[in-house]
């Protein structure tokens, strides 16, 4: 049975993991936050409308996520991701 209502997922990923974004992998980069949303393209349009600092536009990654990277006003890297829609024949 699917879970109803908002969900929260927290991931702690090593700096040297192959899925860690380059800006967060550098020693001075510190950590980064990941938010999984239903559709990253909607979040991307909202971020652009707010003139957010976009480090990486939505990009499909090998592990089935579409990710964009932002920098918040305090300098923290924020990863906003959603599952890549499956193509059907």
PyMOL Python script that loads the backbone (N, CA, C, O; Angstrom):
from pymol import cmd

cmd.read_pdbstr("""\
ATOM      1  N   UNK A   1       0.842  -1.175   0.000  1.00  0.00           N
ATOM      2  CA  UNK A   1       0.000   0.000   0.000  1.00  0.00           C
ATOM      3  C   UNK A   1       0.889   1.240   0.000  1.00  0.00           C
ATOM      4  O   UNK A   1       1.783   1.346   0.839  1.00  0.00           O
ATOM      5  N   UNK A   2       0.665   2.191  -0.928  1.00  0.00           N
ATOM      6  CA  UNK A   2       1.487   3.404  -0.966  1.00  0.00           C
ATOM      7  C   UNK A   2       1.279   4.258   0.272  1.00  0.00           C
ATOM      8  O   UNK A   2       0.200   4.272   0.865  1.00  0.00           O
ATOM      9  N   UNK A   3       2.315   4.957   0.643  1.00  0.00           N
ATOM     10  CA  UNK A   3       2.252   5.877   1.772  1.00  0.00           C
ATOM     11  C   UNK A   3       1.545   7.151   1.320  1.00  0.00           C
ATOM     12  O   UNK A   3       1.875   7.707   0.272  1.00  0.00           O
ATOM     13  N   UNK A   4       0.588   7.609   2.094  1.00  0.00           N
ATOM     14  CA  UNK A   4      -0.142   8.839   1.785  1.00  0.00           C
ATOM     15  C   UNK A   4       0.530  10.021   2.463  1.00  0.00           C
ATOM     16  O   UNK A   4       1.128   9.881   3.530  1.00  0.00           O
ATOM     17  N   UNK A   5       0.428  11.178   1.842  1.00  0.00           N
ATOM     18  CA  UNK A   5       0.930  12.397   2.446  1.00  0.00           C
ATOM     19  C   UNK A   5       2.403  12.636   2.171  1.00  0.00           C
ATOM     20  O   UNK A   5       3.037  11.871   1.444  1.00  0.00           O
ATOM     21  N   UNK A   6       2.950  13.700   2.752  1.00  0.00           N
ATOM     22  CA  UNK A   6       4.352  14.055   2.503  1.00  0.00           C
ATOM     23  C   UNK A   6       5.308  12.992   3.028  1.00  0.00           C
ATOM     24  O   UNK A   6       5.042  12.324   4.027  1.00  0.00           O
ATOM     25  N   UNK A   7       6.410  12.859   2.335  1.00  0.00           N
ATOM     26  CA  UNK A   7       7.468  11.942   2.764  1.00  0.00           C
ATOM     27  C   UNK A   7       8.763  12.734   2.875  1.00  0.00           C
ATOM     28  O   UNK A   7       8.922  13.775   2.238  1.00  0.00           O
ATOM     29  N   UNK A   8       9.663  12.243   3.673  1.00  0.00           N
ATOM     30  CA  UNK A   8      10.966  12.868   3.838  1.00  0.00           C
ATOM     31  C   UNK A   8      12.020  11.791   3.709  1.00  0.00           C
ATOM     32  O   UNK A   8      11.907  10.731   4.325  1.00  0.00           O
ATOM     33  N   UNK A   9      13.034  12.048   2.922  1.00  0.00           N
ATOM     34  CA  UNK A   9      14.119  11.096   2.735  1.00  0.00           C
ATOM     35  C   UNK A   9      15.429  11.832   2.968  1.00  0.00           C
ATOM     36  O   UNK A   9      15.671  12.875   2.361  1.00  0.00           O
ATOM     37  N   UNK A  10      16.264  11.306   3.830  1.00  0.00           N
ATOM     38  CA  UNK A  10      17.553  11.909   4.134  1.00  0.00           C
ATOM     39  C   UNK A  10      18.642  10.942   3.702  1.00  0.00           C
ATOM     40  O   UNK A  10      18.664   9.790   4.135  1.00  0.00           O
ATOM     41  N   UNK A  11      19.535  11.403   2.857  1.00  0.00           N
ATOM     42  CA  UNK A  11      20.647  10.567   2.418  1.00  0.00           C
ATOM     43  C   UNK A  11      21.960  11.151   2.903  1.00  0.00           C
ATOM     44  O   UNK A  11      22.168  12.362   2.834  1.00  0.00           O
ATOM     45  N   UNK A  12      22.834  10.310   3.387  1.00  0.00           N
ATOM     46  CA  UNK A  12      24.181  10.720   3.780  1.00  0.00           C
ATOM     47  C   UNK A  12      25.124   9.960   2.855  1.00  0.00           C
ATOM     48  O   UNK A  12      25.217   8.734   2.913  1.00  0.00           O
ATOM     49  N   UNK A  13      25.816  10.699   2.009  1.00  0.00           N
ATOM     50  CA  UNK A  13      26.626  10.100   0.952  1.00  0.00           C
ATOM     51  C   UNK A  13      28.070  10.557   1.121  1.00  0.00           C
ATOM     52  O   UNK A  13      28.330  11.730   1.389  1.00  0.00           O
ATOM     53  N   UNK A  14      28.993   9.638   0.964  1.00  0.00           N
ATOM     54  CA  UNK A  14      30.419   9.946   1.095  1.00  0.00           C
ATOM     55  C   UNK A  14      30.852  10.944   0.028  1.00  0.00           C
ATOM     56  O   UNK A  14      30.350  10.923  -1.095  1.00  0.00           O
ATOM     57  N   UNK A  15      31.779  11.806   0.386  1.00  0.00           N
ATOM     58  CA  UNK A  15      32.291  12.812  -0.536  1.00  0.00           C
ATOM     59  C   UNK A  15      32.898  12.179  -1.777  1.00  0.00           C
ATOM     60  O   UNK A  15      32.844  12.771  -2.856  1.00  0.00           O
ATOM     61  N   UNK A  16      33.484  10.970  -1.647  1.00  0.00           N
ATOM     62  CA  UNK A  16      34.144  10.334  -2.790  1.00  0.00           C
ATOM     63  C   UNK A  16      33.239   9.351  -3.534  1.00  0.00           C
ATOM     64  O   UNK A  16      33.727   8.585  -4.365  1.00  0.00           O
ATOM     65  N   UNK A  17      31.936   9.354  -3.256  1.00  0.00           N
ATOM     66  CA  UNK A  17      30.991   8.500  -3.971  1.00  0.00           C
ATOM     67  C   UNK A  17      30.861   8.966  -5.417  1.00  0.00           C
ATOM     68  O   UNK A  17      30.987  10.157  -5.698  1.00  0.00           O
ATOM     69  N   UNK A  18      30.613   8.050  -6.320  1.00  0.00           N
ATOM     70  CA  UNK A  18      30.454   8.411  -7.728  1.00  0.00           C
ATOM     71  C   UNK A  18      29.197   9.238  -7.993  1.00  0.00           C
ATOM     72  O   UNK A  18      29.077   9.838  -9.061  1.00  0.00           O
ATOM     73  N   UNK A  19      28.269   9.284  -7.054  1.00  0.00           N
ATOM     74  CA  UNK A  19      27.046  10.076  -7.239  1.00  0.00           C
ATOM     75  C   UNK A  19      27.112  11.445  -6.577  1.00  0.00           C
ATOM     76  O   UNK A  19      26.176  12.234  -6.709  1.00  0.00           O
ATOM     77  N   UNK A  20      28.196  11.745  -5.868  1.00  0.00           N
ATOM     78  CA  UNK A  20      28.345  13.052  -5.221  1.00  0.00           C
ATOM     79  C   UNK A  20      28.657  14.104  -6.280  1.00  0.00           C
ATOM     80  O   UNK A  20      29.590  13.920  -7.062  1.00  0.00           O
ATOM     81  N   UNK A  21      27.898  15.209  -6.327  1.00  0.00           N
ATOM     82  CA  UNK A  21      28.174  16.257  -7.306  1.00  0.00           C
ATOM     83  C   UNK A  21      29.569  16.845  -7.094  1.00  0.00           C
ATOM     84  O   UNK A  21      30.022  16.983  -5.957  1.00  0.00           O
ATOM     85  N   UNK A  22      30.243  17.190  -8.184  1.00  0.00           N
ATOM     86  CA  UNK A  22      31.602  17.721  -8.104  1.00  0.00           C
ATOM     87  C   UNK A  22      31.770  18.877  -7.120  1.00  0.00           C
ATOM     88  O   UNK A  22      32.729  18.868  -6.349  1.00  0.00           O
ATOM     89  N   UNK A  23      30.868  19.884  -7.112  1.00  0.00           N
ATOM     90  CA  UNK A  23      31.081  20.986  -6.165  1.00  0.00           C
ATOM     91  C   UNK A  23      31.072  20.545  -4.699  1.00  0.00           C
ATOM     92  O   UNK A  23      31.699  21.193  -3.861  1.00  0.00           O
ATOM     93  N   UNK A  24      30.376  19.460  -4.381  1.00  0.00           N
ATOM     94  CA  UNK A  24      30.315  18.979  -2.996  1.00  0.00           C
ATOM     95  C   UNK A  24      31.435  18.003  -2.687  1.00  0.00           C
ATOM     96  O   UNK A  24      31.671  17.689  -1.520  1.00  0.00           O
ATOM     97  N   UNK A  25      32.133  17.516  -3.710  1.00  0.00           N
ATOM     98  CA  UNK A  25      33.202  16.533  -3.502  1.00  0.00           C
ATOM     99  C   UNK A  25      34.513  17.191  -3.092  1.00  0.00           C
ATOM    100  O   UNK A  25      35.394  16.529  -2.545  1.00  0.00           O
ATOM    101  N   UNK A  26      34.646  18.468  -3.349  1.00  0.00           N
ATOM    102  CA  UNK A  26      35.886  19.170  -2.996  1.00  0.00           C
ATOM    103  C   UNK A  26      35.965  19.349  -1.484  1.00  0.00           C
ATOM    104  O   UNK A  26      34.937  19.546  -0.836  1.00  0.00           O
ATOM    105  N   UNK A  27      37.159  19.286  -0.914  1.00  0.00           N
ATOM    106  CA  UNK A  27      37.288  19.420   0.542  1.00  0.00           C
ATOM    107  C   UNK A  27      36.638  20.677   1.110  1.00  0.00           C
ATOM    108  O   UNK A  27      36.084  20.622   2.208  1.00  0.00           O
ATOM    109  N   UNK A  28      36.683  21.791   0.415  1.00  0.00           N
ATOM    110  CA  UNK A  28      36.104  23.027   0.932  1.00  0.00           C
ATOM    111  C   UNK A  28      34.588  23.085   0.725  1.00  0.00           C
ATOM    112  O   UNK A  28      33.941  24.003   1.229  1.00  0.00           O
ATOM    113  N   UNK A  29      34.015  22.136   0.002  1.00  0.00           N
ATOM    114  CA  UNK A  29      32.597  22.183  -0.334  1.00  0.00           C
ATOM    115  C   UNK A  29      31.676  21.774   0.797  1.00  0.00           C
ATOM    116  O   UNK A  29      30.501  22.140   0.806  1.00  0.00           O
ATOM    117  N   UNK A  30      32.196  21.020   1.747  1.00  0.00           N
ATOM    118  CA  UNK A  30      31.331  20.561   2.826  1.00  0.00           C
ATOM    119  C   UNK A  30      30.279  19.599   2.330  1.00  0.00           C
ATOM    120  O   UNK A  30      30.506  18.872   1.362  1.00  0.00           O
ATOM    121  N   UNK A  31      29.138  19.584   2.978  1.00  0.00           N
ATOM    122  CA  UNK A  31      28.076  18.672   2.603  1.00  0.00           C
ATOM    123  C   UNK A  31      27.094  19.308   1.636  1.00  0.00           C
ATOM    124  O   UNK A  31      27.256  20.452   1.212  1.00  0.00           O
ATOM    125  N   UNK A  32      26.087  18.545   1.306  1.00  0.00           N
ATOM    126  CA  UNK A  32      25.013  19.075   0.485  1.00  0.00           C
ATOM    127  C   UNK A  32      23.708  18.415   0.887  1.00  0.00           C
ATOM    128  O   UNK A  32      23.697  17.300   1.408  1.00  0.00           O
ATOM    129  N   UNK A  33      22.612  19.109   0.643  1.00  0.00           N
ATOM    130  CA  UNK A  33      21.287  18.597   0.965  1.00  0.00           C
ATOM    131  C   UNK A  33      20.625  18.085  -0.304  1.00  0.00           C
ATOM    132  O   UNK A  33      20.779  18.678  -1.372  1.00  0.00           O
ATOM    133  N   UNK A  34      19.889  16.987  -0.189  1.00  0.00           N
ATOM    134  CA  UNK A  34      19.126  16.464  -1.314  1.00  0.00           C
ATOM    135  C   UNK A  34      17.658  16.454  -0.951  1.00  0.00           C
ATOM    136  O   UNK A  34      17.274  15.964   0.111  1.00  0.00           O
ATOM    137  N   UNK A  35      16.839  16.995  -1.836  1.00  0.00           N
ATOM    138  CA  UNK A  35      15.396  16.935  -1.707  1.00  0.00           C
ATOM    139  C   UNK A  35      14.864  16.175  -2.906  1.00  0.00           C
ATOM    140  O   UNK A  35      15.136  16.548  -4.047  1.00  0.00           O
ATOM    141  N   UNK A  36      14.105  15.111  -2.662  1.00  0.00           N
ATOM    142  CA  UNK A  36      13.478  14.347  -3.732  1.00  0.00           C
ATOM    143  C   UNK A  36      12.054  14.863  -3.879  1.00  0.00           C
ATOM    144  O   UNK A  36      11.274  14.851  -2.927  1.00  0.00           O
ATOM    145  N   UNK A  37      11.728  15.314  -5.076  1.00  0.00           N
ATOM    146  CA  UNK A  37      10.416  15.891  -5.366  1.00  0.00           C
ATOM    147  C   UNK A  37       9.751  15.075  -6.470  1.00  0.00           C
ATOM    148  O   UNK A  37      10.390  14.245  -7.116  1.00  0.00           O
ATOM    149  N   UNK A  38       8.466  15.324  -6.677  1.00  0.00           N
ATOM    150  CA  UNK A  38       7.753  14.597  -7.725  1.00  0.00           C
ATOM    151  C   UNK A  38       8.271  14.935  -9.112  1.00  0.00           C
ATOM    152  O   UNK A  38       8.377  14.051  -9.963  1.00  0.00           O
ATOM    153  N   UNK A  39       8.598  16.208  -9.355  1.00  0.00           N
ATOM    154  CA  UNK A  39       9.035  16.633 -10.686  1.00  0.00           C
ATOM    155  C   UNK A  39      10.039  17.771 -10.569  1.00  0.00           C
ATOM    156  O   UNK A  39       9.676  18.905 -10.256  1.00  0.00           O
ATOM    157  N   UNK A  40      11.300  17.458 -10.824  1.00  0.00           N
ATOM    158  CA  UNK A  40      12.368  18.446 -10.680  1.00  0.00           C
ATOM    159  C   UNK A  40      12.230  19.589 -11.692  1.00  0.00           C
ATOM    160  O   UNK A  40      12.703  20.695 -11.432  1.00  0.00           O
ATOM    161  N   UNK A  41      11.594  19.341 -12.830  1.00  0.00           N
ATOM    162  CA  UNK A  41      11.449  20.408 -13.823  1.00  0.00           C
ATOM    163  C   UNK A  41      10.571  21.545 -13.297  1.00  0.00           C
ATOM    164  O   UNK A  41      10.806  22.707 -13.627  1.00  0.00           O
ATOM    165  N   UNK A  42       9.573  21.226 -12.492  1.00  0.00           N
ATOM    166  CA  UNK A  42       8.732  22.260 -11.870  1.00  0.00           C
ATOM    167  C   UNK A  42       9.576  23.065 -10.881  1.00  0.00           C
ATOM    168  O   UNK A  42       9.511  24.294 -10.865  1.00  0.00           O
ATOM    169  N   UNK A  43      10.365  22.377 -10.060  1.00  0.00           N
ATOM    170  CA  UNK A  43      11.242  23.064  -9.102  1.00  0.00           C
ATOM    171  C   UNK A  43      12.265  23.936  -9.833  1.00  0.00           C
ATOM    172  O   UNK A  43      12.602  25.021  -9.358  1.00  0.00           O
ATOM    173  N   UNK A  44      12.759  23.476 -10.974  1.00  0.00           N
ATOM    174  CA  UNK A  44      13.723  24.237 -11.763  1.00  0.00           C
ATOM    175  C   UNK A  44      13.102  25.557 -12.245  1.00  0.00           C
ATOM    176  O   UNK A  44      13.726  26.613 -12.147  1.00  0.00           O
ATOM    177  N   UNK A  45      11.887  25.488 -12.759  1.00  0.00           N
ATOM    178  CA  UNK A  45      11.222  26.709 -13.223  1.00  0.00           C
ATOM    179  C   UNK A  45      10.982  27.676 -12.062  1.00  0.00           C
ATOM    180  O   UNK A  45      11.123  28.887 -12.227  1.00  0.00           O
ATOM    181  N   UNK A  46      10.623  27.150 -10.894  1.00  0.00           N
ATOM    182  CA  UNK A  46      10.428  28.002  -9.730  1.00  0.00           C
ATOM    183  C   UNK A  46      11.753  28.640  -9.305  1.00  0.00           C
ATOM    184  O   UNK A  46      11.785  29.821  -8.957  1.00  0.00           O
ATOM    185  N   UNK A  47      12.841  27.873  -9.330  1.00  0.00           N
ATOM    186  CA  UNK A  47      14.150  28.400  -8.953  1.00  0.00           C
ATOM    187  C   UNK A  47      14.589  29.500  -9.919  1.00  0.00           C
ATOM    188  O   UNK A  47      15.124  30.523  -9.491  1.00  0.00           O
ATOM    189  N   UNK A  48      14.369  29.295 -11.206  1.00  0.00           N
ATOM    190  CA  UNK A  48      14.720  30.320 -12.203  1.00  0.00           C
ATOM    191  C   UNK A  48      13.913  31.591 -11.973  1.00  0.00           C
ATOM    192  O   UNK A  48      14.452  32.694 -12.058  1.00  0.00           O
ATOM    193  N   UNK A  49      12.623  31.438 -11.681  1.00  0.00           N
ATOM    194  CA  UNK A  49      11.768  32.608 -11.443  1.00  0.00           C
ATOM    195  C   UNK A  49      12.225  33.393 -10.220  1.00  0.00           C
ATOM    196  O   UNK A  49      12.002  34.601 -10.137  1.00  0.00           O
ATOM    197  N   UNK A  50      12.870  32.705  -9.263  1.00  0.00           N
ATOM    198  CA  UNK A  50      13.354  33.346  -8.036  1.00  0.00           C
ATOM    199  C   UNK A  50      14.798  33.832  -8.181  1.00  0.00           C
ATOM    200  O   UNK A  50      15.374  34.342  -7.219  1.00  0.00           O
ATOM    201  N   UNK A  51      15.384  33.683  -9.360  1.00  0.00           N
ATOM    202  CA  UNK A  51      16.782  34.046  -9.600  1.00  0.00           C
ATOM    203  C   UNK A  51      17.736  33.305  -8.667  1.00  0.00           C
ATOM    204  O   UNK A  51      18.735  33.867  -8.218  1.00  0.00           O
ATOM    205  N   UNK A  52      17.428  32.047  -8.378  1.00  0.00           N
ATOM    206  CA  UNK A  52      18.316  31.227  -7.543  1.00  0.00           C
ATOM    207  C   UNK A  52      19.615  30.967  -8.290  1.00  0.00           C
ATOM    208  O   UNK A  52      19.644  30.975  -9.521  1.00  0.00           O
ATOM    209  N   UNK A  53      20.675  30.740  -7.553  1.00  0.00           N
ATOM    210  CA  UNK A  53      21.958  30.396  -8.158  1.00  0.00           C
ATOM    211  C   UNK A  53      21.913  28.920  -8.562  1.00  0.00           C
ATOM    212  O   UNK A  53      22.022  28.037  -7.711  1.00  0.00           O
ATOM    213  N   UNK A  54      21.754  28.663  -9.840  1.00  0.00           N
ATOM    214  CA  UNK A  54      21.652  27.303 -10.364  1.00  0.00           C
ATOM    215  C   UNK A  54      23.043  26.861 -10.803  1.00  0.00           C
ATOM    216  O   UNK A  54      23.638  27.452 -11.704  1.00  0.00           O
ATOM    217  N   UNK A  55      23.552  25.820 -10.159  1.00  0.00           N
ATOM    218  CA  UNK A  55      24.879  25.289 -10.482  1.00  0.00           C
ATOM    219  C   UNK A  55      24.813  24.258 -11.604  1.00  0.00           C
ATOM    220  O   UNK A  55      25.752  24.127 -12.389  1.00  0.00           O
ATOM    221  N   UNK A  56      23.710  23.534 -11.677  1.00  0.00           N
ATOM    222  CA  UNK A  56      23.539  22.497 -12.707  1.00  0.00           C
ATOM    223  C   UNK A  56      22.053  22.419 -13.033  1.00  0.00           C
ATOM    224  O   UNK A  56      21.244  22.188 -12.134  1.00  0.00           O
ATOM    225  N   UNK A  57      21.670  22.606 -14.303  1.00  0.00           N
ATOM    226  CA  UNK A  57      20.262  22.466 -14.656  1.00  0.00           C
ATOM    227  C   UNK A  57      19.841  20.999 -14.548  1.00  0.00           C
ATOM    228  O   UNK A  57      20.698  20.129 -14.388  1.00  0.00           O
ATOM    229  N   UNK A  58      18.551  20.709 -14.632  1.00  0.00           N
ATOM    230  CA  UNK A  58      18.109  19.312 -14.539  1.00  0.00           C
ATOM    231  C   UNK A  58      18.857  18.419 -15.534  1.00  0.00           C
ATOM    232  O   UNK A  58      18.902  18.688 -16.734  1.00  0.00           O
ATOM    233  N   UNK A  59      19.428  17.370 -15.000  1.00  0.00           N
ATOM    234  CA  UNK A  59      20.246  16.443 -15.775  1.00  0.00           C
ATOM    235  C   UNK A  59      19.868  15.021 -15.393  1.00  0.00           C
ATOM    236  O   UNK A  59      19.788  14.694 -14.209  1.00  0.00           O
ATOM    237  N   UNK A  60      19.633  14.165 -16.400  1.00  0.00           N
ATOM    238  CA  UNK A  60      19.339  12.762 -16.127  1.00  0.00           C
ATOM    239  C   UNK A  60      20.633  12.031 -15.804  1.00  0.00           C
ATOM    240  O   UNK A  60      21.609  12.127 -16.548  1.00  0.00           O
ATOM    241  N   UNK A  61      20.640  11.304 -14.696  1.00  0.00           N
ATOM    242  CA  UNK A  61      21.829  10.596 -14.238  1.00  0.00           C
ATOM    243  C   UNK A  61      21.655   9.086 -14.392  1.00  0.00           C
ATOM    244  O   UNK A  61      20.535   8.584 -14.499  1.00  0.00           O
ATOM    245  N   UNK A  62      22.762   8.383 -14.400  1.00  0.00           N
ATOM    246  CA  UNK A  62      22.768   6.947 -14.687  1.00  0.00           C
ATOM    247  C   UNK A  62      21.986   6.113 -13.679  1.00  0.00           C
ATOM    248  O   UNK A  62      21.592   4.991 -13.998  1.00  0.00           O
ATOM    249  N   UNK A  63      21.752   6.621 -12.488  1.00  0.00           N
ATOM    250  CA  UNK A  63      21.090   5.828 -11.466  1.00  0.00           C
ATOM    251  C   UNK A  63      19.583   6.092 -11.383  1.00  0.00           C
ATOM    252  O   UNK A  63      18.946   5.761 -10.383  1.00  0.00           O
ATOM    253  N   UNK A  64      19.012   6.695 -12.447  1.00  0.00           N
ATOM    254  CA  UNK A  64      17.568   6.826 -12.526  1.00  0.00           C
ATOM    255  C   UNK A  64      16.975   8.068 -11.903  1.00  0.00           C
ATOM    256  O   UNK A  64      15.767   8.130 -11.676  1.00  0.00           O
ATOM    257  N   UNK A  65      17.806   9.063 -11.620  1.00  0.00           N
ATOM    258  CA  UNK A  65      17.324  10.322 -11.055  1.00  0.00           C
ATOM    259  C   UNK A  65      17.593  11.457 -12.034  1.00  0.00           C
ATOM    260  O   UNK A  65      18.567  11.424 -12.787  1.00  0.00           O
ATOM    261  N   UNK A  66      16.731  12.450 -12.017  1.00  0.00           N
ATOM    262  CA  UNK A  66      16.955  13.716 -12.716  1.00  0.00           C
ATOM    263  C   UNK A  66      17.281  14.718 -11.624  1.00  0.00           C
ATOM    264  O   UNK A  66      16.499  14.897 -10.690  1.00  0.00           O
ATOM    265  N   UNK A  67      18.442  15.381 -11.733  1.00  0.00           N
ATOM    266  CA  UNK A  67      18.946  16.224 -10.645  1.00  0.00           C
ATOM    267  C   UNK A  67      19.267  17.620 -11.147  1.00  0.00           C
ATOM    268  O   UNK A  67      19.752  17.802 -12.264  1.00  0.00           O
ATOM    269  N   UNK A  68      18.984  18.610 -10.293  1.00  0.00           N
ATOM    270  CA  UNK A  68      19.518  19.955 -10.491  1.00  0.00           C
ATOM    271  C   UNK A  68      20.243  20.338  -9.210  1.00  0.00           C
ATOM    272  O   UNK A  68      19.915  19.847  -8.129  1.00  0.00           O
ATOM    273  N   UNK A  69      21.213  21.204  -9.336  1.00  0.00           N
ATOM    274  CA  UNK A  69      21.973  21.671  -8.180  1.00  0.00           C
ATOM    275  C   UNK A  69      21.821  23.179  -8.049  1.00  0.00           C
ATOM    276  O   UNK A  69      21.925  23.922  -9.025  1.00  0.00           O
ATOM    277  N   UNK A  70      21.573  23.608  -6.826  1.00  0.00           N
ATOM    278  CA  UNK A  70      21.456  25.020  -6.479  1.00  0.00           C
ATOM    279  C   UNK A  70      22.435  25.337  -5.356  1.00  0.00           C
ATOM    280  O   UNK A  70      22.943  24.435  -4.689  1.00  0.00           O
ATOM    281  N   UNK A  71      22.693  26.621  -5.156  1.00  0.00           N
ATOM    282  CA  UNK A  71      23.441  27.055  -3.970  1.00  0.00           C
ATOM    283  C   UNK A  71      22.520  27.984  -3.200  1.00  0.00           C
ATOM    284  O   UNK A  71      22.010  28.962  -3.747  1.00  0.00           O
ATOM    285  N   UNK A  72      22.311  27.671  -1.926  1.00  0.00           N
ATOM    286  CA  UNK A  72      21.436  28.535  -1.128  1.00  0.00           C
ATOM    287  C   UNK A  72      22.207  29.788  -0.708  1.00  0.00           C
ATOM    288  O   UNK A  72      23.425  29.839  -0.877  1.00  0.00           O
ATOM    289  N   UNK A  73      21.524  30.795  -0.166  1.00  0.00           N
ATOM    290  CA  UNK A  73      22.198  32.049   0.197  1.00  0.00           C
ATOM    291  C   UNK A  73      23.346  31.872   1.187  1.00  0.00           C
ATOM    292  O   UNK A  73      24.252  32.704   1.225  1.00  0.00           O
ATOM    293  N   UNK A  74      23.330  30.801   1.993  1.00  0.00           N
ATOM    294  CA  UNK A  74      24.408  30.569   2.957  1.00  0.00           C
ATOM    295  C   UNK A  74      25.568  29.801   2.332  1.00  0.00           C
ATOM    296  O   UNK A  74      26.587  29.584   2.987  1.00  0.00           O
ATOM    297  N   UNK A  75      25.424  29.385   1.063  1.00  0.00           N
ATOM    298  CA  UNK A  75      26.499  28.683   0.375  1.00  0.00           C
ATOM    299  C   UNK A  75      26.350  27.172   0.322  1.00  0.00           C
ATOM    300  O   UNK A  75      27.187  26.496  -0.276  1.00  0.00           O
ATOM    301  N   UNK A  76      25.311  26.628   0.929  1.00  0.00           N
ATOM    302  CA  UNK A  76      25.097  25.183   0.916  1.00  0.00           C
ATOM    303  C   UNK A  76      24.616  24.739  -0.459  1.00  0.00           C
ATOM    304  O   UNK A  76      23.758  25.384  -1.063  1.00  0.00           O
ATOM    305  N   UNK A  77      25.168  23.644  -0.947  1.00  0.00           N
ATOM    306  CA  UNK A  77      24.725  23.069  -2.210  1.00  0.00           C
ATOM    307  C   UNK A  77      23.458  22.267  -1.945  1.00  0.00           C
ATOM    308  O   UNK A  77      23.399  21.468  -1.010  1.00  0.00           O
ATOM    309  N   UNK A  78      22.457  22.489  -2.770  1.00  0.00           N
ATOM    310  CA  UNK A  78      21.180  21.802  -2.636  1.00  0.00           C
ATOM    311  C   UNK A  78      20.928  21.015  -3.919  1.00  0.00           C
ATOM    312  O   UNK A  78      20.908  21.574  -5.016  1.00  0.00           O
ATOM    313  N   UNK A  79      20.735  19.705  -3.758  1.00  0.00           N
ATOM    314  CA  UNK A  79      20.438  18.779  -4.848  1.00  0.00           C
ATOM    315  C   UNK A  79      18.930  18.547  -4.816  1.00  0.00           C
ATOM    316  O   UNK A  79      18.400  18.041  -3.827  1.00  0.00           O
ATOM    317  N   UNK A  80      18.236  18.916  -5.895  1.00  0.00           N
ATOM    318  CA  UNK A  80      16.797  18.659  -6.008  1.00  0.00           C
ATOM    319  C   UNK A  80      16.644  17.610  -7.099  1.00  0.00           C
ATOM    320  O   UNK A  80      17.032  17.834  -8.245  1.00  0.00           O
ATOM    321  N   UNK A  81      16.075  16.465  -6.736  1.00  0.00           N
ATOM    322  CA  UNK A  81      16.012  15.328  -7.663  1.00  0.00           C
ATOM    323  C   UNK A  81      14.608  14.752  -7.730  1.00  0.00           C
ATOM    324  O   UNK A  81      13.798  14.917  -6.818  1.00  0.00           O
ATOM    325  N   UNK A  82      14.346  14.071  -8.841  1.00  0.00           N
ATOM    326  CA  UNK A  82      13.124  13.285  -8.990  1.00  0.00           C
ATOM    327  C   UNK A  82      13.462  12.071  -9.835  1.00  0.00           C
ATOM    328  O   UNK A  82      14.433  12.087 -10.591  1.00  0.00           O
ATOM    329  N   UNK A  83      12.665  11.017  -9.709  1.00  0.00           N
ATOM    330  CA  UNK A  83      12.899   9.847 -10.550  1.00  0.00           C
ATOM    331  C   UNK A  83      12.730  10.240 -12.023  1.00  0.00           C
ATOM    332  O   UNK A  83      11.869  11.050 -12.364  1.00  0.00           O
ATOM    333  N   UNK A  84      13.562   9.655 -12.883  1.00  0.00           N
ATOM    334  CA  UNK A  84      13.423   9.879 -14.321  1.00  0.00           C
ATOM    335  C   UNK A  84      12.210   9.084 -14.793  1.00  0.00           C
ATOM    336  O   UNK A  84      12.108   7.889 -14.517  1.00  0.00           O
ATOM    337  N   UNK A  85      11.289   9.737 -15.503  1.00  0.00           N
ATOM    338  CA  UNK A  85      10.136   8.992 -15.995  1.00  0.00           C
ATOM    339  C   UNK A  85      10.575   7.830 -16.882  1.00  0.00           C
ATOM    340  O   UNK A  85      11.480   7.977 -17.703  1.00  0.00           O
ATOM    341  N   UNK A  86       9.939   6.692 -16.717  1.00  0.00           N
ATOM    342  CA  UNK A  86      10.257   5.516 -17.524  1.00  0.00           C
ATOM    343  C   UNK A  86       9.627   5.670 -18.898  1.00  0.00           C
ATOM    344  O   UNK A  86       8.472   6.074 -19.026  1.00  0.00           O
ATOM    345  N   UNK A  87      10.402   5.343 -19.919  1.00  0.00           N
ATOM    346  CA  UNK A  87       9.861   5.395 -21.280  1.00  0.00           C
ATOM    347  C   UNK A  87       9.100   4.108 -21.551  1.00  0.00           C
ATOM    348  O   UNK A  87       9.546   3.026 -21.170  1.00  0.00           O
ATOM    349  N   UNK A  88       7.977   4.221 -22.192  1.00  0.00           N
ATOM    350  CA  UNK A  88       7.191   3.038 -22.540  1.00  0.00           C
ATOM    351  C   UNK A  88       7.172   2.879 -24.042  1.00  0.00           C
ATOM    352  O   UNK A  88       7.231   3.862 -24.780  1.00  0.00           O
ATOM    353  N   UNK A  89       7.088   1.636 -24.495  1.00  0.00           N
ATOM    354  CA  UNK A  89       7.094   1.354 -25.945  1.00  0.00           C
ATOM    355  C   UNK A  89       5.726   1.572 -26.523  1.00  0.00           C
ATOM    356  O   UNK A  89       5.526   1.387 -27.723  1.00  0.00           O
TER     357      UNK A  89
END
""", "prot")
cmd.dss("prot")
cmd.show_as("cartoon", "prot")
cmd.util.cbc("prot")
cmd.orient("prot")
